[in-house]
Amino acid sequence: MPTDRLSWWAPLGVERSALQAPNLHVLGARPYSQLPAYVQAFDVGIIPYIESPWTRTVDPLKLLEYLAAGIPVVASRCPRWPSTRV
């Protein structure tokens, strides 16, 4: 994956210094209104949730936003999300 580029567009739950790689662009939180412009530049949407009480009940809003934008999605399995391969 060294030639691929990964942009992290979310609030940080770890120290920024722990996210050091030449192909990793840590953008941090951005206004929700900017989401459509960012998503249009994605090749794939990634939703890497870790199973927890929160993720067992989370609604699939991010999944639906990515699918509505017409981009492929790679996501962790969440019980309330549709088990669909598109």
PyMOL Python script that loads the backbone (N, CA, C, O; Angstrom):
from pymol import cmd

cmd.read_pdbstr("""\
ATOM      1  N   MET A   1       0.809  -1.194   0.000  1.00  0.00           N
ATOM      2  CA  MET A   1       0.000   0.000   0.000  1.00  0.00           C
ATOM      3  C   MET A   1       0.859   1.268   0.000  1.00  0.00           C
ATOM      4  O   MET A   1       0.293   2.348   0.166  1.00  0.00           O
ATOM      5  N   PRO A   2       2.150   1.216  -0.170  1.00  0.00           N
ATOM      6  CA  PRO A   2       2.963   2.431  -0.106  1.00  0.00           C
ATOM      7  C   PRO A   2       2.649   3.467  -1.174  1.00  0.00           C
ATOM      8  O   PRO A   2       2.928   4.649  -0.971  1.00  0.00           O
ATOM      9  N   THR A   3       2.080   3.065  -2.304  1.00  0.00           N
ATOM     10  CA  THR A   3       1.776   4.042  -3.347  1.00  0.00           C
ATOM     11  C   THR A   3       0.367   4.600  -3.214  1.00  0.00           C
ATOM     12  O   THR A   3       0.026   5.575  -3.883  1.00  0.00           O
ATOM     13  N   ASP A   4      -0.451   4.002  -2.365  1.00  0.00           N
ATOM     14  CA  ASP A   4      -1.805   4.495  -2.134  1.00  0.00           C
ATOM     15  C   ASP A   4      -1.769   5.657  -1.155  1.00  0.00           C
ATOM     16  O   ASP A   4      -0.808   5.819  -0.403  1.00  0.00           O
ATOM     17  N   ARG A   5      -2.825   6.463  -1.171  1.00  0.00           N
ATOM     18  CA  ARG A   5      -2.922   7.605  -0.267  1.00  0.00           C
ATOM     19  C   ARG A   5      -4.168   7.442   0.587  1.00  0.00           C
ATOM     20  O   ARG A   5      -5.251   7.155   0.077  1.00  0.00           O
ATOM     21  N   LEU A   6      -4.008   7.623   1.867  1.00  0.00           N
ATOM     22  CA  LEU A   6      -5.116   7.503   2.810  1.00  0.00           C
ATOM     23  C   LEU A   6      -5.275   8.826   3.535  1.00  0.00           C
ATOM     24  O   LEU A   6      -4.333   9.325   4.152  1.00  0.00           O
ATOM     25  N   SER A   7      -6.479   9.393   3.457  1.00  0.00           N
ATOM     26  CA  SER A   7      -6.770  10.635   4.174  1.00  0.00           C
ATOM     27  C   SER A   7      -7.681  10.316   5.342  1.00  0.00           C
ATOM     28  O   SER A   7      -8.711   9.663   5.169  1.00  0.00           O
ATOM     29  N   TRP A   8      -7.313  10.771   6.533  1.00  0.00           N
ATOM     30  CA  TRP A   8      -8.094  10.551   7.743  1.00  0.00           C
ATOM     31  C   TRP A   8      -8.894  11.807   7.983  1.00  0.00           C
ATOM     32  O   TRP A   8      -8.338  12.844   8.341  1.00  0.00           O
ATOM     33  N   TRP A   9     -10.200  11.722   7.790  1.00  0.00           N
ATOM     34  CA  TRP A   9     -11.101  12.867   7.885  1.00  0.00           C
ATOM     35  C   TRP A   9     -12.077  12.609   9.018  1.00  0.00           C
ATOM     36  O   TRP A   9     -13.221  12.219   8.786  1.00  0.00           O
ATOM     37  N   ALA A  10     -11.625  12.828  10.241  1.00  0.00           N
ATOM     38  CA  ALA A  10     -12.459  12.568  11.407  1.00  0.00           C
ATOM     39  C   ALA A  10     -11.780  13.135  12.638  1.00  0.00           C
ATOM     40  O   ALA A  10     -10.588  13.442  12.608  1.00  0.00           O
ATOM     41  N   PRO A  11     -12.533  13.276  13.724  1.00  0.00           N
ATOM     42  CA  PRO A  11     -11.876  13.677  14.969  1.00  0.00           C
ATOM     43  C   PRO A  11     -10.847  12.623  15.349  1.00  0.00           C
ATOM     44  O   PRO A  11     -11.053  11.432  15.116  1.00  0.00           O
ATOM     45  N   LEU A  12      -9.766  13.055  15.919  1.00  0.00           N
ATOM     46  CA  LEU A  12      -8.704  12.124  16.290  1.00  0.00           C
ATOM     47  C   LEU A  12      -8.934  11.574  17.683  1.00  0.00           C
ATOM     48  O   LEU A  12      -9.199  12.328  18.619  1.00  0.00           O
ATOM     49  N   GLY A  13      -8.832  10.257  17.823  1.00  0.00           N
ATOM     50  CA  GLY A  13      -8.919   9.607  19.120  1.00  0.00           C
ATOM     51  C   GLY A  13      -7.553   9.171  19.604  1.00  0.00           C
ATOM     52  O   GLY A  13      -7.437   8.551  20.662  1.00  0.00           O
ATOM     53  N   VAL A  14      -6.523   9.486  18.846  1.00  0.00           N
ATOM     54  CA  VAL A  14      -5.150   9.144  19.208  1.00  0.00           C
ATOM     55  C   VAL A  14      -4.268  10.361  18.953  1.00  0.00           C
ATOM     56  O   VAL A  14      -4.668  11.310  18.279  1.00  0.00           O
ATOM     57  N   GLU A  15      -3.084  10.310  19.497  1.00  0.00           N
ATOM     58  CA  GLU A  15      -2.136  11.389  19.250  1.00  0.00           C
ATOM     59  C   GLU A  15      -1.760  11.428  17.773  1.00  0.00           C
ATOM     60  O   GLU A  15      -1.515  10.385  17.167  1.00  0.00           O
ATOM     61  N   ARG A  16      -1.714  12.597  17.204  1.00  0.00           N
ATOM     62  CA  ARG A  16      -1.364  12.762  15.794  1.00  0.00           C
ATOM     63  C   ARG A  16       0.008  12.159  15.491  1.00  0.00           C
ATOM     64  O   ARG A  16       0.226  11.642  14.395  1.00  0.00           O
ATOM     65  N   SER A  17       0.927  12.220  16.445  1.00  0.00           N
ATOM     66  CA  SER A  17       2.275  11.680  16.228  1.00  0.00           C
ATOM     67  C   SER A  17       2.255  10.167  16.021  1.00  0.00           C
ATOM     68  O   SER A  17       3.198   9.616  15.453  1.00  0.00           O
ATOM     69  N   ALA A  18       1.191   9.479  16.475  1.00  0.00           N
ATOM     70  CA  ALA A  18       1.079   8.031  16.283  1.00  0.00           C
ATOM     71  C   ALA A  18       0.655   7.696  14.852  1.00  0.00           C
ATOM     72  O   ALA A  18       0.710   6.534  14.450  1.00  0.00           O
ATOM     73  N   LEU A  19       0.242   8.676  14.101  1.00  0.00           N
ATOM     74  CA  LEU A  19      -0.257   8.465  12.740  1.00  0.00           C
ATOM     75  C   LEU A  19       0.737   9.036  11.736  1.00  0.00           C
ATOM     76  O   LEU A  19       0.398   9.934  10.965  1.00  0.00           O
ATOM     77  N   GLN A  20       1.927   8.532  11.741  1.00  0.00           N
ATOM     78  CA  GLN A  20       2.984   9.031  10.870  1.00  0.00           C
ATOM     79  C   GLN A  20       3.259   8.022   9.755  1.00  0.00           C
ATOM     80  O   GLN A  20       3.670   6.894  10.024  1.00  0.00           O
ATOM     81  N   ALA A  21       3.039   8.416   8.537  1.00  0.00           N
ATOM     82  CA  ALA A  21       3.384   7.621   7.360  1.00  0.00           C
ATOM     83  C   ALA A  21       3.390   8.578   6.173  1.00  0.00           C
ATOM     84  O   ALA A  21       2.599   9.520   6.139  1.00  0.00           O
ATOM     85  N   PRO A  22       4.268   8.352   5.203  1.00  0.00           N
ATOM     86  CA  PRO A  22       4.351   9.289   4.081  1.00  0.00           C
ATOM     87  C   PRO A  22       3.077   9.369   3.241  1.00  0.00           C
ATOM     88  O   PRO A  22       2.824  10.383   2.590  1.00  0.00           O
ATOM     89  N   ASN A  23       2.278   8.302   3.256  1.00  0.00           N
ATOM     90  CA  ASN A  23       1.068   8.296   2.437  1.00  0.00           C
ATOM     91  C   ASN A  23      -0.207   8.518   3.258  1.00  0.00           C
ATOM     92  O   ASN A  23      -1.310   8.341   2.741  1.00  0.00           O
ATOM     93  N   LEU A  24      -0.066   8.901   4.522  1.00  0.00           N
ATOM     94  CA  LEU A  24      -1.212   9.151   5.389  1.00  0.00           C
ATOM     95  C   LEU A  24      -1.362  10.650   5.597  1.00  0.00           C
ATOM     96  O   LEU A  24      -0.437  11.315   6.063  1.00  0.00           O
ATOM     97  N   HIS A  25      -2.527  11.177   5.253  1.00  0.00           N
ATOM     98  CA  HIS A  25      -2.820  12.600   5.394  1.00  0.00           C
ATOM     99  C   HIS A  25      -3.887  12.755   6.474  1.00  0.00           C
ATOM    100  O   HIS A  25      -5.056  12.449   6.239  1.00  0.00           O
ATOM    101  N   VAL A  26      -3.496  13.224   7.643  1.00  0.00           N
ATOM    102  CA  VAL A  26      -4.407  13.367   8.768  1.00  0.00           C
ATOM    103  C   VAL A  26      -5.024  14.764   8.709  1.00  0.00           C
ATOM    104  O   VAL A  26      -4.364  15.759   9.010  1.00  0.00           O
ATOM    105  N   LEU A  27      -6.272  14.823   8.326  1.00  0.00           N
ATOM    106  CA  LEU A  27      -6.964  16.100   8.165  1.00  0.00           C
ATOM    107  C   LEU A  27      -7.706  16.520   9.423  1.00  0.00           C
ATOM    108  O   LEU A  27      -7.979  17.704   9.619  1.00  0.00           O
ATOM    109  N   GLY A  28      -8.034  15.555  10.277  1.00  0.00           N
ATOM    110  CA  GLY A  28      -8.804  15.860  11.480  1.00  0.00           C
ATOM    111  C   GLY A  28     -10.253  16.167  11.134  1.00  0.00           C
ATOM    112  O   GLY A  28     -10.708  15.891  10.024  1.00  0.00           O
ATOM    113  N   ALA A  29     -10.961  16.732  12.077  1.00  0.00           N
ATOM    114  CA  ALA A  29     -12.379  17.031  11.877  1.00  0.00           C
ATOM    115  C   ALA A  29     -12.553  18.153  10.853  1.00  0.00           C
ATOM    116  O   ALA A  29     -11.751  19.084  10.781  1.00  0.00           O
ATOM    117  N   ARG A  30     -13.602  18.038  10.082  1.00  0.00           N
ATOM    118  CA  ARG A  30     -13.982  19.052   9.103  1.00  0.00           C
ATOM    119  C   ARG A  30     -15.479  19.308   9.250  1.00  0.00           C
ATOM    120  O   ARG A  30     -16.201  18.435   9.732  1.00  0.00           O
ATOM    121  N   PRO A  31     -15.961  20.476   8.849  1.00  0.00           N
ATOM    122  CA  PRO A  31     -17.406  20.743   8.918  1.00  0.00           C
ATOM    123  C   PRO A  31     -18.191  19.738   8.066  1.00  0.00           C
ATOM    124  O   PRO A  31     -17.775  19.370   6.968  1.00  0.00           O
ATOM    125  N   TYR A  32     -19.319  19.313   8.596  1.00  0.00           N
ATOM    126  CA  TYR A  32     -20.156  18.337   7.888  1.00  0.00           C
ATOM    127  C   TYR A  32     -20.551  18.852   6.508  1.00  0.00           C
ATOM    128  O   TYR A  32     -20.718  18.060   5.581  1.00  0.00           O
ATOM    129  N   SER A  33     -20.700  20.145   6.360  1.00  0.00           N
ATOM    130  CA  SER A  33     -21.102  20.715   5.073  1.00  0.00           C
ATOM    131  C   SER A  33     -20.064  20.459   3.977  1.00  0.00           C
ATOM    132  O   SER A  33     -20.394  20.526   2.793  1.00  0.00           O
ATOM    133  N   GLN A  34     -18.818  20.167   4.353  1.00  0.00           N
ATOM    134  CA  GLN A  34     -17.759  19.894   3.374  1.00  0.00           C
ATOM    135  C   GLN A  34     -17.714  18.423   2.949  1.00  0.00           C
ATOM    136  O   GLN A  34     -16.992  18.069   2.017  1.00  0.00           O
ATOM    137  N   LEU A  35     -18.477  17.574   3.625  1.00  0.00           N
ATOM    138  CA  LEU A  35     -18.444  16.138   3.339  1.00  0.00           C
ATOM    139  C   LEU A  35     -18.653  15.795   1.863  1.00  0.00           C
ATOM    140  O   LEU A  35     -17.872  15.011   1.324  1.00  0.00           O
ATOM    141  N   PRO A  36     -19.668  16.340   1.179  1.00  0.00           N
ATOM    142  CA  PRO A  36     -19.874  15.952  -0.223  1.00  0.00           C
ATOM    143  C   PRO A  36     -18.655  16.212  -1.110  1.00  0.00           C
ATOM    144  O   PRO A  36     -18.340  15.389  -1.969  1.00  0.00           O
ATOM    145  N   ALA A  37     -17.982  17.312  -0.922  1.00  0.00           N
ATOM    146  CA  ALA A  37     -16.812  17.614  -1.742  1.00  0.00           C
ATOM    147  C   ALA A  37     -15.687  16.621  -1.488  1.00  0.00           C
ATOM    148  O   ALA A  37     -15.008  16.202  -2.426  1.00  0.00           O
ATOM    149  N   TYR A  38     -15.482  16.242  -0.238  1.00  0.00           N
ATOM    150  CA  TYR A  38     -14.450  15.250   0.071  1.00  0.00           C
ATOM    151  C   TYR A  38     -14.813  13.885  -0.497  1.00  0.00           C
ATOM    152  O   TYR A  38     -13.979  13.223  -1.115  1.00  0.00           O
ATOM    153  N   VAL A  39     -16.053  13.466  -0.289  1.00  0.00           N
ATOM    154  CA  VAL A  39     -16.477  12.128  -0.732  1.00  0.00           C
ATOM    155  C   VAL A  39     -16.340  11.978  -2.244  1.00  0.00           C
ATOM    156  O   VAL A  39     -15.997  10.896  -2.721  1.00  0.00           O
ATOM    157  N   GLN A  40     -16.595  13.022  -2.996  1.00  0.00           N
ATOM    158  CA  GLN A  40     -16.470  12.934  -4.452  1.00  0.00           C
ATOM    159  C   GLN A  40     -15.034  12.633  -4.894  1.00  0.00           C
ATOM    160  O   GLN A  40     -14.814  12.143  -6.002  1.00  0.00           O
ATOM    161  N   ALA A  41     -14.074  12.923  -4.041  1.00  0.00           N
ATOM    162  CA  ALA A  41     -12.669  12.646  -4.370  1.00  0.00           C
ATOM    163  C   ALA A  41     -12.211  11.262  -3.896  1.00  0.00           C
ATOM    164  O   ALA A  41     -11.090  10.853  -4.198  1.00  0.00           O
ATOM    165  N   PHE A  42     -13.059  10.537  -3.156  1.00  0.00           N
ATOM    166  CA  PHE A  42     -12.692   9.216  -2.639  1.00  0.00           C
ATOM    167  C   PHE A  42     -12.705   8.182  -3.750  1.00  0.00           C
ATOM    168  O   PHE A  42     -13.533   8.251  -4.659  1.00  0.00           O
ATOM    169  N   ASP A  43     -11.795   7.229  -3.682  1.00  0.00           N
ATOM    170  CA  ASP A  43     -11.872   6.031  -4.517  1.00  0.00           C
ATOM    171  C   ASP A  43     -12.683   4.957  -3.807  1.00  0.00           C
ATOM    172  O   ASP A  43     -13.335   4.137  -4.452  1.00  0.00           O
ATOM    173  N   VAL A  44     -12.643   4.962  -2.489  1.00  0.00           N
ATOM    174  CA  VAL A  44     -13.384   4.003  -1.667  1.00  0.00           C
ATOM    175  C   VAL A  44     -13.647   4.639  -0.308  1.00  0.00           C
ATOM    176  O   VAL A  44     -12.820   5.399   0.196  1.00  0.00           O
ATOM    177  N   GLY A  45     -14.790   4.331   0.281  1.00  0.00           N
ATOM    178  CA  GLY A  45     -15.099   4.789   1.628  1.00  0.00           C
ATOM    179  C   GLY A  45     -14.772   3.676   2.607  1.00  0.00           C
ATOM    180  O   GLY A  45     -15.126   2.520   2.375  1.00  0.00           O
ATOM    181  N   ILE A  46     -14.103   4.012   3.691  1.00  0.00           N
ATOM    182  CA  ILE A  46     -13.702   3.016   4.685  1.00  0.00           C
ATOM    183  C   ILE A  46     -14.368   3.350   6.012  1.00  0.00           C
ATOM    184  O   ILE A  46     -14.313   4.488   6.477  1.00  0.00           O
ATOM    185  N   ILE A  47     -14.999   2.344   6.619  1.00  0.00           N
ATOM    186  CA  ILE A  47     -15.641   2.507   7.921  1.00  0.00           C
ATOM    187  C   ILE A  47     -15.086   1.417   8.838  1.00  0.00           C
ATOM    188  O   ILE A  47     -15.680   0.345   8.949  1.00  0.00           O
ATOM    189  N   PRO A  48     -13.956   1.679   9.494  1.00  0.00           N
ATOM    190  CA  PRO A  48     -13.286   0.651  10.293  1.00  0.00           C
ATOM    191  C   PRO A  48     -13.697   0.646  11.766  1.00  0.00           C
ATOM    192  O   PRO A  48     -12.879   0.951  12.634  1.00  0.00           O
ATOM    193  N   TYR A  49     -14.944   0.307  12.054  1.00  0.00           N
ATOM    194  CA  TYR A  49     -15.398   0.304  13.439  1.00  0.00           C
ATOM    195  C   TYR A  49     -14.883  -0.932  14.177  1.00  0.00           C
ATOM    196  O   TYR A  49     -14.744  -2.006  13.593  1.00  0.00           O
ATOM    197  N   ILE A  50     -14.607  -0.762  15.451  1.00  0.00           N
ATOM    198  CA  ILE A  50     -14.283  -1.871  16.349  1.00  0.00           C
ATOM    199  C   ILE A  50     -15.569  -2.201  17.088  1.00  0.00           C
ATOM    200  O   ILE A  50     -16.294  -1.297  17.503  1.00  0.00           O
ATOM    201  N   GLU A  51     -15.862  -3.490  17.257  1.00  0.00           N
ATOM    202  CA  GLU A  51     -17.105  -3.865  17.925  1.00  0.00           C
ATOM    203  C   GLU A  51     -17.120  -3.341  19.353  1.00  0.00           C
ATOM    204  O   GLU A  51     -16.176  -3.524  20.121  1.00  0.00           O
ATOM    205  N   SER A  52     -18.225  -2.684  19.680  1.00  0.00           N
ATOM    206  CA  SER A  52     -18.417  -2.125  21.020  1.00  0.00           C
ATOM    207  C   SER A  52     -19.924  -1.974  21.244  1.00  0.00           C
ATOM    208  O   SER A  52     -20.703  -2.147  20.307  1.00  0.00           O
ATOM    209  N   PRO A  53     -20.341  -1.656  22.461  1.00  0.00           N
ATOM    210  CA  PRO A  53     -21.781  -1.421  22.665  1.00  0.00           C
ATOM    211  C   PRO A  53     -22.318  -0.334  21.734  1.00  0.00           C
ATOM    212  O   PRO A  53     -23.451  -0.433  21.262  1.00  0.00           O
ATOM    213  N   TRP A  54     -21.517   0.703  21.465  1.00  0.00           N
ATOM    214  CA  TRP A  54     -21.953   1.773  20.571  1.00  0.00           C
ATOM    215  C   TRP A  54     -22.117   1.277  19.137  1.00  0.00           C
ATOM    216  O   TRP A  54     -23.136   1.551  18.504  1.00  0.00           O
ATOM    217  N   THR A  55     -21.131   0.555  18.622  1.00  0.00           N
ATOM    218  CA  THR A  55     -21.219   0.121  17.215  1.00  0.00           C
ATOM    219  C   THR A  55     -22.275  -0.966  17.018  1.00  0.00           C
ATOM    220  O   THR A  55     -22.728  -1.185  15.895  1.00  0.00           O
ATOM    221  N   ARG A  56     -22.671  -1.647  18.090  1.00  0.00           N
ATOM    222  CA  ARG A  56     -23.738  -2.647  17.948  1.00  0.00           C
ATOM    223  C   ARG A  56     -25.101  -1.994  17.735  1.00  0.00           C
ATOM    224  O   ARG A  56     -26.047  -2.663  17.320  1.00  0.00           O
ATOM    225  N   THR A  57     -25.213  -0.694  18.015  1.00  0.00           N
ATOM    226  CA  THR A  57     -26.497  -0.009  17.854  1.00  0.00           C
ATOM    227  C   THR A  57     -26.433   1.165  16.881  1.00  0.00           C
ATOM    228  O   THR A  57     -27.440   1.842  16.674  1.00  0.00           O
ATOM    229  N   VAL A  58     -25.275   1.420  16.282  1.00  0.00           N
ATOM    230  CA  VAL A  58     -25.101   2.591  15.433  1.00  0.00           C
ATOM    231  C   VAL A  58     -25.918   2.459  14.131  1.00  0.00           C
ATOM    232  O   VAL A  58     -26.028   1.374  13.560  1.00  0.00           O
ATOM    233  N   ASP A  59     -26.477   3.570  13.687  1.00  0.00           N
ATOM    234  CA  ASP A  59     -27.187   3.598  12.408  1.00  0.00           C
ATOM    235  C   ASP A  59     -26.170   3.718  11.272  1.00  0.00           C
ATOM    236  O   ASP A  59     -25.096   4.290  11.459  1.00  0.00           O
ATOM    237  N   PRO A  60     -26.501   3.185  10.106  1.00  0.00           N
ATOM    238  CA  PRO A  60     -25.539   3.169   8.993  1.00  0.00           C
ATOM    239  C   PRO A  60     -25.511   4.448   8.163  1.00  0.00           C
ATOM    240  O   PRO A  60     -25.432   4.373   6.937  1.00  0.00           O
ATOM    241  N   LEU A  61     -25.574   5.616   8.793  1.00  0.00           N
ATOM    242  CA  LEU A  61     -25.631   6.860   8.034  1.00  0.00           C
ATOM    243  C   LEU A  61     -24.419   7.035   7.115  1.00  0.00           C
ATOM    244  O   LEU A  61     -24.577   7.364   5.940  1.00  0.00           O
ATOM    245  N   LYS A  62     -23.211   6.818   7.644  1.00  0.00           N
ATOM    246  CA  LYS A  62     -22.010   6.982   6.825  1.00  0.00           C
ATOM    247  C   LYS A  62     -22.027   6.004   5.648  1.00  0.00           C
ATOM    248  O   LYS A  62     -21.653   6.368   4.533  1.00  0.00           O
ATOM    249  N   LEU A  63     -22.459   4.769   5.894  1.00  0.00           N
ATOM    250  CA  LEU A  63     -22.566   3.776   4.822  1.00  0.00           C
ATOM    251  C   LEU A  63     -23.523   4.266   3.739  1.00  0.00           C
ATOM    252  O   LEU A  63     -23.217   4.186   2.550  1.00  0.00           O
ATOM    253  N   LEU A  64     -24.665   4.765   4.151  1.00  0.00           N
ATOM    254  CA  LEU A  64     -25.655   5.244   3.179  1.00  0.00           C
ATOM    255  C   LEU A  64     -25.153   6.465   2.416  1.00  0.00           C
ATOM    256  O   LEU A  64     -25.424   6.603   1.223  1.00  0.00           O
ATOM    257  N   GLU A  65     -24.426   7.348   3.090  1.00  0.00           N
ATOM    258  CA  GLU A  65     -23.864   8.523   2.406  1.00  0.00           C
ATOM    259  C   GLU A  65     -22.861   8.100   1.339  1.00  0.00           C
ATOM    260  O   GLU A  65     -22.881   8.622   0.225  1.00  0.00           O
ATOM    261  N   TYR A  66     -21.987   7.161   1.675  1.00  0.00           N
ATOM    262  CA  TYR A  66     -21.008   6.677   0.700  1.00  0.00           C
ATOM    263  C   TYR A  66     -21.703   6.006  -0.481  1.00  0.00           C
ATOM    264  O   TYR A  66     -21.359   6.267  -1.634  1.00  0.00           O
ATOM    265  N   LEU A  67     -22.666   5.154  -0.202  1.00  0.00           N
ATOM    266  CA  LEU A  67     -23.376   4.460  -1.291  1.00  0.00           C
ATOM    267  C   LEU A  67     -24.144   5.453  -2.161  1.00  0.00           C
ATOM    268  O   LEU A  67     -24.183   5.304  -3.382  1.00  0.00           O
ATOM    269  N   ALA A  68     -24.756   6.467  -1.541  1.00  0.00           N
ATOM    270  CA  ALA A  68     -25.483   7.482  -2.310  1.00  0.00           C
ATOM    271  C   ALA A  68     -24.533   8.264  -3.220  1.00  0.00           C
ATOM    272  O   ALA A  68     -24.933   8.735  -4.284  1.00  0.00           O
ATOM    273  N   ALA A  69     -23.279   8.398  -2.797  1.00  0.00           N
ATOM    274  CA  ALA A  69     -22.289   9.104  -3.607  1.00  0.00           C
ATOM    275  C   ALA A  69     -21.746   8.216  -4.730  1.00  0.00           C
ATOM    276  O   ALA A  69     -21.006   8.681  -5.597  1.00  0.00           O
ATOM    277  N   GLY A  70     -22.122   6.934  -4.705  1.00  0.00           N
ATOM    278  CA  GLY A  70     -21.704   6.030  -5.770  1.00  0.00           C
ATOM    279  C   GLY A  70     -20.297   5.487  -5.623  1.00  0.00           C
ATOM    280  O   GLY A  70     -19.704   5.043  -6.606  1.00  0.00           O
ATOM    281  N   ILE A  71     -19.740   5.512  -4.395  1.00  0.00           N
ATOM    282  CA  ILE A  71     -18.394   4.971  -4.212  1.00  0.00           C
ATOM    283  C   ILE A  71     -18.479   3.623  -3.504  1.00  0.00           C
ATOM    284  O   ILE A  71     -19.397   3.396  -2.716  1.00  0.00           O
ATOM    285  N   PRO A  72     -17.531   2.726  -3.778  1.00  0.00           N
ATOM    286  CA  PRO A  72     -17.519   1.446  -3.063  1.00  0.00           C
ATOM    287  C   PRO A  72     -17.167   1.670  -1.594  1.00  0.00           C
ATOM    288  O   PRO A  72     -16.513   2.653  -1.245  1.00  0.00           O
ATOM    289  N   VAL A  73     -17.606   0.748  -0.741  1.00  0.00           N
ATOM    290  CA  VAL A  73     -17.397   0.886   0.698  1.00  0.00           C
ATOM    291  C   VAL A  73     -16.796  -0.403   1.251  1.00  0.00           C
ATOM    292  O   VAL A  73     -17.234  -1.502   0.913  1.00  0.00           O
ATOM    293  N   VAL A  74     -15.799  -0.253   2.097  1.00  0.00           N
ATOM    294  CA  VAL A  74     -15.250  -1.359   2.878  1.00  0.00           C
ATOM    295  C   VAL A  74     -15.549  -1.013   4.324  1.00  0.00           C
ATOM    296  O   VAL A  74     -15.122   0.033   4.813  1.00  0.00           O
ATOM    297  N   ALA A  75     -16.288  -1.892   5.024  1.00  0.00           N
ATOM    298  CA  ALA A  75     -16.708  -1.575   6.384  1.00  0.00           C
ATOM    299  C   ALA A  75     -16.614  -2.794   7.285  1.00  0.00           C
ATOM    300  O   ALA A  75     -16.729  -3.937   6.841  1.00  0.00           O
ATOM    301  N   SER A  76     -16.402  -2.514   8.562  1.00  0.00           N
ATOM    302  CA  SER A  76     -16.485  -3.563   9.565  1.00  0.00           C
ATOM    303  C   SER A  76     -17.930  -4.041   9.634  1.00  0.00           C
ATOM    304  O   SER A  76     -18.859  -3.308   9.294  1.00  0.00           O
ATOM    305  N   ARG A  77     -18.099  -5.256  10.070  1.00  0.00           N
ATOM    306  CA  ARG A  77     -19.456  -5.793  10.225  1.00  0.00           C
ATOM    307  C   ARG A  77     -20.109  -5.165  11.453  1.00  0.00           C
ATOM    308  O   ARG A  77     -19.536  -5.182  12.542  1.00  0.00           O
ATOM    309  N   CYS A  78     -21.285  -4.621  11.279  1.00  0.00           N
ATOM    310  CA  CYS A  78     -22.071  -4.064  12.375  1.00  0.00           C
ATOM    311  C   CYS A  78     -23.439  -4.736  12.343  1.00  0.00           C
ATOM    312  O   CYS A  78     -24.063  -4.807  11.283  1.00  0.00           O
ATOM    313  N   PRO A  79     -23.916  -5.228  13.480  1.00  0.00           N
ATOM    314  CA  PRO A  79     -25.157  -6.002  13.509  1.00  0.00           C
ATOM    315  C   PRO A  79     -26.374  -5.318  12.884  1.00  0.00           C
ATOM    316  O   PRO A  79     -27.197  -5.994  12.267  1.00  0.00           O
ATOM    317  N   ARG A  80     -26.512  -4.001  13.025  1.00  0.00           N
ATOM    318  CA  ARG A  80     -27.700  -3.314  12.509  1.00  0.00           C
ATOM    319  C   ARG A  80     -27.576  -2.902  11.060  1.00  0.00           C
ATOM    320  O   ARG A  80     -28.530  -2.372  10.492  1.00  0.00           O
ATOM    321  N   TRP A  81     -26.424  -3.131  10.444  1.00  0.00           N
ATOM    322  CA  TRP A  81     -26.206  -2.733   9.067  1.00  0.00           C
ATOM    323  C   TRP A  81     -26.615  -3.851   8.133  1.00  0.00           C
ATOM    324  O   TRP A  81     -26.531  -5.026   8.491  1.00  0.00           O
ATOM    325  N   PRO A  82     -27.061  -3.494   6.930  1.00  0.00           N
ATOM    326  CA  PRO A  82     -27.420  -4.541   5.973  1.00  0.00           C
ATOM    327  C   PRO A  82     -26.178  -5.348   5.590  1.00  0.00           C
ATOM    328  O   PRO A  82     -25.090  -4.804   5.403  1.00  0.00           O
ATOM    329  N   SER A  83     -26.373  -6.640   5.484  1.00  0.00           N
ATOM    330  CA  SER A  83     -25.267  -7.512   5.071  1.00  0.00           C
ATOM    331  C   SER A  83     -25.342  -7.640   3.554  1.00  0.00           C
ATOM    332  O   SER A  83     -25.869  -8.618   3.025  1.00  0.00           O
ATOM    333  N   THR A  84     -24.815  -6.652   2.878  1.00  0.00           N
ATOM    334  CA  THR A  84     -24.957  -6.558   1.425  1.00  0.00           C
ATOM    335  C   THR A  84     -23.595  -6.416   0.766  1.00  0.00           C
ATOM    336  O   THR A  84     -22.719  -5.714   1.273  1.00  0.00           O
ATOM    337  N   ARG A  85     -23.424  -7.075  -0.348  1.00  0.00           N
ATOM    338  CA  ARG A  85     -22.236  -6.867  -1.166  1.00  0.00           C
ATOM    339  C   ARG A  85     -22.721  -6.263  -2.464  1.00  0.00           C
ATOM    340  O   ARG A  85     -23.502  -6.867  -3.199  1.00  0.00           O
ATOM    341  N   VAL A  86     -22.247  -5.068  -2.729  1.00  0.00           N
ATOM    342  CA  VAL A  86     -22.704  -4.352  -3.915  1.00  0.00           C
ATOM    343  C   VAL A  86     -21.545  -4.258  -4.902  1.00  0.00           C
ATOM    344  O   VAL A  86     -21.699  -3.690  -5.983  1.00  0.00           O
TER     345      VAL A  86
END
""", "prot")
cmd.dss("prot")
cmd.show_as("cartoon", "prot")
cmd.util.cbc("prot")
cmd.orient("prot")
